[in-house]
Amino acid sequence: MYNYQELLNAEEWKKFKGEILKRDNYTCQICHKKGFQNHLFVPITSLTEALDFFSDYRFDGKTIQEIIIDKENGGHGSTVNRGIEEAAGKYFKTVDGDDYVSAEGLKELLSYLQTAEADLVVNDYHSFNDASGEMVSEMHHEFPEKEYRKIYAFEEVCGKVYINMHAATYRTELLKKMGRRLDEHCFYVDAEYNLYPIPFVKTIAFLEKQVYCYRLGMETQSMNIRNMQKNCAHHEMVLTHLLEFYKEEAERLTPEKKAYVAEGVAKILTSQYKIYLSYPAEAVHKNQIVAWDKRIKKEFPDIYHSVTNRAVKMLRHSGYGLYRLASYLCRKAYGCD
């Protein structure tokens, strides 16, 4: 008989899932807890399927119709915002619909979270190619004398590691009180999720196993360079809101956190320049880079000097005279020609 992991991405799941779930008494094969009693969800592909599959079951006395969240599609940010509002557990983790998690890593994470105290729990992760299934890269959060499961003050690791959505599991209480919502009907809001909670993060811990498996190479992905070109205005809006966030919070942050947030915003600024460079080399796109860079240098010098990208530094050093070369190299690297 098949197990869950063998069928999650296979057509057979549609045919055999009822048999498998009943066989295992609706018990999760990862953490070995019964789903209905522990608020664990089984894979479904539509709201209609969920309503039909669970029609005869009760969740703490409530029907599936009474507890399921049926909302207008507002994009990833809307889902995270609503998830934070509804979350009742001690910790909160988000997984994009294109991606998946490692069963072994998730089991370790769930076990650790039972007694965890850190505000932010971090796992390594890897990316893989959608077409071939081969691993593309691994992200390790390494620094000298790092100890797994040790609870660090967040300032201790600032400047040593940068934590993004794929690695992060936040304390739910922290997300609820941060007082900021991610942009809705908008791509690239992971950058906001990475930084908005930071003023409230006091402690951080690292786990050994990888959890998140990040899918690359799909033409429909927002991070595909052609989609980034189409959604350039979304990226600009996220960057603008991050700059506003930095301006509002900078004076209240410790020096270490201030530098950390500046580094994070600088990453998004660099990505914005990458989008401009990926277009055909025209004066309008060069002027966009120059205008942004002058504004950032004047209004946000810490962010300006936090940019580490060599191409951006080369552009600045040349007075943007090497714009056409930089655009050519960027377009060649991303196959835009």
Backbone torsions as a table, in degrees:
resi	resn	phi	psi	omega
1	MET	NA	143.4	179.5
2	TYR	-70.7	154.0	170.5
3	ASN	-108.0	172.5	-175.2
4	TYR	-56.6	-48.0	-173.1
5	GLN	-61.2	-33.2	-179.8
6	GLU	-73.4	-21.7	-172.7
7	LEU	-110.5	-9.5	-174.0
8	LEU	-55.8	-36.4	-177.5
9	ASN	-112.5	25.0	-177.0
10	ALA	-121.3	153.9	179.3
11	GLU	-63.8	-27.8	-178.4
12	GLU	-60.6	-25.1	-178.5
13	TRP	-58.1	-41.3	-178.9
14	LYS	-60.5	-33.5	-176.0
15	LYS	-83.4	-37.5	-170.0
16	PHE	-108.6	-2.8	-171.2
17	LYS	-60.7	-39.7	179.7
18	GLY	-61.3	-42.9	179.3
19	GLU	-64.9	-42.0	-178.8
20	ILE	-65.6	-47.6	-177.5
21	LEU	-63.8	-41.5	178.5
22	LYS	-67.7	-37.8	178.4
23	ARG	-57.6	-42.2	-176.4
24	ASP	-93.3	12.6	179.3
25	ASN	54.7	37.3	177.6
26	TYR	56.8	40.4	-179.2
27	THR	-105.2	131.7	-180.0
28	CYS	-67.6	128.9	-179.2
29	GLN	-77.2	-9.9	179.3
30	ILE	-85.8	-53.9	-176.4
31	CYS	-106.7	-3.0	174.8
32	HIS	62.5	32.5	175.0
33	LYS	-112.7	149.0	-179.5
34	LYS	-73.8	126.9	-171.1
35	GLY	-58.9	-48.1	-173.1
36	PHE	-66.5	-29.5	-179.2
37	GLN	-86.3	-14.4	-175.0
38	ASN	-122.4	15.9	174.3
39	HIS	59.8	36.5	175.3
40	LEU	-101.1	142.2	-176.2
41	PHE	-106.5	143.8	175.2
42	VAL	-93.7	157.7	-177.2
43	PRO	-64.6	128.7	173.2
44	ILE	-135.1	162.3	-174.7
45	THR	-114.7	-6.5	179.7
46	SER	-160.8	160.7	176.6
47	LEU	-62.9	-40.6	179.4
48	THR	-59.8	-41.2	179.6
49	GLU	-64.5	-40.3	179.5
50	ALA	-64.4	-45.3	-179.3
51	LEU	-62.5	-37.5	-179.8
52	ASP	-74.0	-44.3	-173.8
53	PHE	-66.4	-37.7	-174.8
54	PHE	-104.6	17.5	-173.1
55	SER	-59.1	-30.6	-176.8
56	ASP	-97.2	5.9	-174.8
57	TYR	-106.7	158.0	178.5
58	ARG	-123.1	138.4	178.3
59	PHE	-114.0	104.3	-173.3
60	ASP	51.6	40.4	177.2
61	GLY	85.9	-4.4	-178.0
62	LYS	-105.8	149.5	176.3
63	THR	-79.0	164.3	178.9
64	ILE	-62.0	-33.4	179.4
65	GLN	-64.6	-28.2	-177.2
66	GLU	-81.2	-22.3	-173.8
67	ILE	-113.3	-18.0	-175.4
68	ILE	-71.5	145.0	179.5
69	ILE	-95.0	109.8	179.2
70	ASP	-112.2	105.7	-174.4
71	LYS	-134.0	160.6	175.1
72	GLU	-63.7	143.9	179.8
73	ASN	-70.9	111.2	178.3
74	GLY	-113.7	15.6	-179.5
75	GLY	85.9	-179.4	-175.6
76	HIS	-59.3	-42.8	-178.6
77	GLY	-61.7	-40.5	179.0
78	SER	-63.5	-40.4	179.3
79	THR	-64.2	-44.2	179.7
80	VAL	-65.8	-43.4	178.9
81	ASN	-57.5	-47.5	-179.4
82	ARG	-67.9	-37.9	178.4
83	GLY	-60.4	-42.2	178.5
84	ILE	-64.3	-40.7	178.5
85	GLU	-60.9	-41.4	-174.2
86	GLU	-87.6	-18.8	-172.1
87	ALA	-59.3	133.4	179.1
88	ALA	-118.7	-9.0	-179.3
89	GLY	-80.0	171.5	-177.3
90	LYS	-73.2	-32.2	-178.1
91	TYR	-127.5	160.1	-174.2
92	PHE	-135.4	128.2	175.5
93	LYS	-135.6	140.6	178.3
94	THR	-114.7	142.2	178.5
95	VAL	-129.0	125.6	179.5
96	ASP	-66.0	148.4	-177.2
97	GLY	-63.7	-20.4	178.4
98	ASP	-79.5	-17.3	-169.3
99	ASP	-109.3	-178.6	176.1
100	TYR	-149.1	177.4	-179.6
101	VAL	-121.4	153.6	176.7
102	SER	-75.3	129.6	-179.6
103	ALA	-60.8	-43.4	-178.4
104	GLU	-66.9	-43.8	179.5
105	GLY	-66.4	-39.8	179.5
106	LEU	-64.5	-38.3	178.9
107	LYS	-61.4	-43.9	178.3
108	GLU	-63.6	-43.1	-178.9
109	LEU	-62.6	-46.9	-179.4
110	LEU	-62.0	-38.8	178.7
111	SER	-64.8	-44.3	-178.9
112	TYR	-64.6	-39.4	-175.6
113	LEU	-66.9	-17.9	179.2
114	GLN	-58.8	-33.6	-177.4
115	THR	-124.8	10.1	-175.3
116	ALA	-67.1	152.9	178.7
117	GLU	-127.1	-13.3	-176.8
118	ALA	-68.6	149.9	177.0
119	ASP	-72.0	-31.1	-177.8
120	LEU	-135.4	123.6	178.4
121	VAL	-110.5	131.9	-171.1
122	VAL	-120.1	131.5	171.9
123	ASN	-118.0	146.8	169.9
124	ASP	-67.6	168.0	178.9
125	TYR	-153.9	171.9	176.6
126	HIS	-137.4	159.8	174.3
127	SER	-110.8	152.5	-179.1
128	PHE	-141.2	154.9	-179.6
129	ASN	-80.7	128.2	-176.6
130	ASP	-62.3	-39.7	-175.6
131	ALA	-73.4	-45.6	-174.6
132	SER	-95.2	-22.3	-175.6
133	GLY	79.1	-1.1	-177.4
134	GLU	-78.2	145.4	177.2
135	MET	-66.6	135.1	-179.9
136	VAL	-97.7	-45.5	-178.8
137	SER	-159.6	162.4	175.4
138	GLU	-122.7	139.2	177.6
139	MET	-106.9	113.6	177.9
140	HIS	-113.0	135.3	-179.0
141	HIS	-98.2	74.0	-173.6
142	GLU	-96.9	144.9	170.5
143	PHE	-158.1	159.0	-174.8
144	PRO	-55.4	135.7	175.2
145	GLU	59.6	29.8	176.8
146	LYS	-65.4	136.7	177.2
147	GLU	-121.2	122.8	176.7
148	TYR	-66.5	141.0	176.0
149	ARG	73.4	-5.8	173.3
150	LYS	-71.7	139.0	177.8
151	ILE	-91.0	115.5	179.7
152	TYR	-100.5	149.4	163.5
153	ALA	-66.3	138.3	-174.6
154	PHE	-57.1	-37.4	-179.6
155	GLU	-61.6	-24.0	179.9
156	GLU	-65.5	-27.9	-175.4
157	VAL	-105.2	-6.4	176.9
158	CYS	-60.5	136.0	-177.8
159	GLY	86.4	-10.3	179.4
160	LYS	-106.2	-36.8	-179.7
161	VAL	-139.7	159.1	172.4
162	TYR	-128.1	130.3	-173.0
163	ILE	-105.8	124.3	175.5
164	ASN	-113.5	-179.2	-172.6
165	MET	-53.3	-41.2	-174.4
166	HIS	-63.3	-27.2	-176.2
167	ALA	-96.3	-18.4	-164.4
168	ALA	-92.6	138.9	165.3
169	THR	-129.7	113.6	-174.7
170	TYR	-96.7	151.7	168.7
171	ARG	-66.2	127.4	-174.2
172	THR	-59.1	-41.9	-178.7
173	GLU	-56.5	-37.4	-179.9
174	LEU	-64.2	-43.8	-179.9
175	LEU	-66.9	-35.6	-178.8
176	LYS	-68.3	-30.8	-175.3
177	LYS	-98.3	0.6	-176.3
178	MET	-71.7	-20.0	172.3
179	GLY	74.0	16.6	178.3
180	ARG	-130.8	145.4	177.9
181	ARG	-113.3	147.1	175.4
182	LEU	-71.8	152.2	175.4
183	ASP	-61.8	142.7	179.2
184	GLU	-110.1	158.6	-175.1
185	HIS	54.5	42.8	-172.4
186	CYS	-153.0	139.4	173.9
187	PHE	-86.4	169.0	171.5
188	TYR	72.4	19.2	-178.4
189	VAL	-79.4	-5.2	173.5
190	ASP	-56.3	-33.0	179.9
191	ALA	-62.3	-35.6	176.8
192	GLU	-70.3	-41.2	178.9
193	TYR	-63.0	-31.1	179.3
194	ASN	-70.1	-31.4	-168.4
195	LEU	-112.9	-34.5	-176.8
196	TYR	-55.8	-36.0	-179.6
197	PRO	-77.4	-14.5	-169.7
198	ILE	-55.8	-39.6	178.6
199	PRO	-56.9	-22.7	-176.7
200	PHE	-101.4	-6.8	-179.1
201	VAL	-82.4	116.4	178.4
202	LYS	-102.9	-32.4	-175.5
203	THR	-133.5	155.8	-176.5
204	ILE	-146.8	145.3	177.1
205	ALA	-137.8	153.5	-177.0
206	PHE	-118.9	139.1	176.7
207	LEU	-109.7	160.6	-172.0
208	GLU	-75.2	-43.6	-167.4
209	LYS	-88.6	150.1	173.4
210	GLN	-75.2	142.4	177.9
211	VAL	-116.9	-54.1	-171.1
212	TYR	-82.4	136.6	176.6
213	CYS	-119.2	107.2	-169.8
214	TYR	-95.3	119.7	-175.4
215	ARG	-83.6	132.4	177.8
216	LEU	-122.2	158.2	170.5
217	GLY	94.9	3.2	178.0
218	MET	-85.8	134.2	-178.0
219	GLU	-65.6	-24.4	-177.3
220	THR	-84.4	-8.0	-176.2
221	GLN	-68.8	143.0	-179.7
222	SER	-64.2	-25.1	-178.9
223	MET	-84.7	-5.0	170.6
224	ASN	-61.3	132.4	-170.5
225	ILE	-58.8	-33.9	179.4
226	ARG	-69.7	-34.6	175.7
227	ASN	-72.6	-32.3	175.3
228	MET	-64.7	-35.9	175.8
229	GLN	-63.9	-45.8	-179.1
230	LYS	-64.6	-34.8	-175.4
231	ASN	-104.7	28.6	-178.0
232	CYS	-56.0	-38.2	-179.3
233	ALA	-64.3	-34.2	176.6
234	HIS	-63.1	-45.5	-177.9
235	HIS	-64.2	-40.6	177.8
236	GLU	-62.2	-38.6	-179.6
237	MET	-66.1	-42.8	178.0
238	VAL	-62.6	-44.3	178.1
239	LEU	-59.7	-44.1	179.2
240	THR	-60.6	-43.3	-179.3
241	HIS	-69.7	-32.3	176.1
242	LEU	-68.7	-37.2	176.6
243	LEU	-64.8	-39.6	177.2
244	GLU	-63.5	-42.7	178.2
245	PHE	-59.6	-46.3	-179.9
246	TYR	-61.8	-43.6	-178.8
247	LYS	-62.4	-38.8	-178.4
248	GLU	-74.1	-33.6	-171.2
249	GLU	-100.1	-19.1	-169.2
250	ALA	-52.7	-44.8	-176.2
251	GLU	-70.7	-19.3	-179.2
252	ARG	-94.3	-9.8	-177.3
253	LEU	-86.6	150.6	170.6
254	THR	-65.6	159.0	179.0
255	PRO	-55.2	-38.1	-179.3
256	GLU	-66.6	-44.4	179.1
257	LYS	-68.2	-36.9	178.6
258	LYS	-60.6	-44.1	178.5
259	ALA	-66.3	-37.3	179.2
260	TYR	-63.2	-46.9	-179.6
261	VAL	-66.1	-40.0	177.2
262	ALA	-59.3	-41.5	177.4
263	GLU	-61.5	-42.7	-179.7
264	GLY	-65.1	-43.3	178.4
265	VAL	-66.7	-36.2	178.4
266	ALA	-61.8	-33.6	176.5
267	LYS	-62.2	-42.1	-179.3
268	ILE	-72.5	-35.8	174.6
269	LEU	-59.9	-43.4	178.6
270	THR	-62.0	-41.9	177.9
271	SER	-63.2	-35.7	177.8
272	GLN	-63.1	-43.2	177.2
273	TYR	-64.1	-36.2	178.8
274	LYS	-61.2	-39.7	178.2
275	ILE	-62.5	-48.0	179.5
276	TYR	-59.5	-40.2	-179.0
277	LEU	-70.2	-23.4	-177.3
278	SER	-78.4	-14.9	174.7
279	TYR	-76.5	163.7	172.4
280	PRO	-54.8	142.4	-174.5
281	ALA	-67.8	97.7	179.9
282	GLU	-131.5	156.9	-176.0
283	ALA	-58.3	-35.7	-176.7
284	VAL	-61.5	-38.8	-178.3
285	HIS	-77.9	-35.1	174.2
286	LYS	-62.7	-43.0	-179.6
287	ASN	-63.5	-32.7	177.1
288	GLN	-63.9	-44.2	178.8
289	ILE	-62.9	-47.6	-177.6
290	VAL	-61.5	-43.6	-178.5
291	ALA	-64.0	-45.2	178.1
292	TRP	-62.4	-44.7	-174.4
293	ASP	-66.1	-39.0	178.2
294	LYS	-65.8	-40.5	179.1
295	ARG	-64.9	-44.7	-178.3
296	ILE	-64.2	-42.2	-179.7
297	LYS	-61.6	-38.5	-177.6
298	LYS	-77.7	-46.6	-171.8
299	GLU	-93.9	-28.3	-174.9
300	PHE	-134.8	64.4	-175.9
301	PRO	-59.2	-32.9	179.0
302	ASP	-63.4	-41.0	178.3
303	ILE	-69.5	-41.4	178.9
304	TYR	-55.2	-46.3	-176.8
305	HIS	-81.6	-6.3	177.2
306	SER	-86.3	-9.1	177.0
307	VAL	-68.9	126.1	-178.0
308	THR	-112.1	-7.1	-176.6
309	ASN	-62.3	128.7	-174.9
310	ARG	-66.6	-36.5	-179.3
311	ALA	-65.2	-41.2	178.9
312	VAL	-65.7	-42.5	178.4
313	LYS	-63.0	-37.5	178.2
314	MET	-64.0	-43.7	178.2
315	LEU	-59.7	-46.9	-179.4
316	ARG	-61.9	-45.1	-177.0
317	HIS	-62.7	-30.6	-178.4
318	SER	-90.0	5.6	-175.5
319	GLY	64.2	29.0	-179.6
320	TYR	69.8	12.7	178.3
321	GLY	-68.4	-22.8	179.6
322	LEU	-93.3	21.0	-177.5
323	TYR	-57.5	-48.4	-176.3
324	ARG	-62.3	-39.9	177.3
325	LEU	-64.9	-44.1	179.7
326	ALA	-62.8	-39.9	178.3
327	SER	-64.8	-42.5	179.1
328	TYR	-60.7	-46.1	-177.9
329	LEU	-66.9	-38.2	178.8
330	CYS	-65.8	-46.4	-179.3
331	ARG	-64.7	-35.8	177.7
332	LYS	-68.1	-41.2	-178.7
333	ALA	-64.2	-35.4	-177.3
334	TYR	-100.8	7.9	176.3
335	GLY	64.4	38.1	-176.9
336	CYS	-85.9	-14.5	-178.6
337	ASP	-82.0	NA	NA
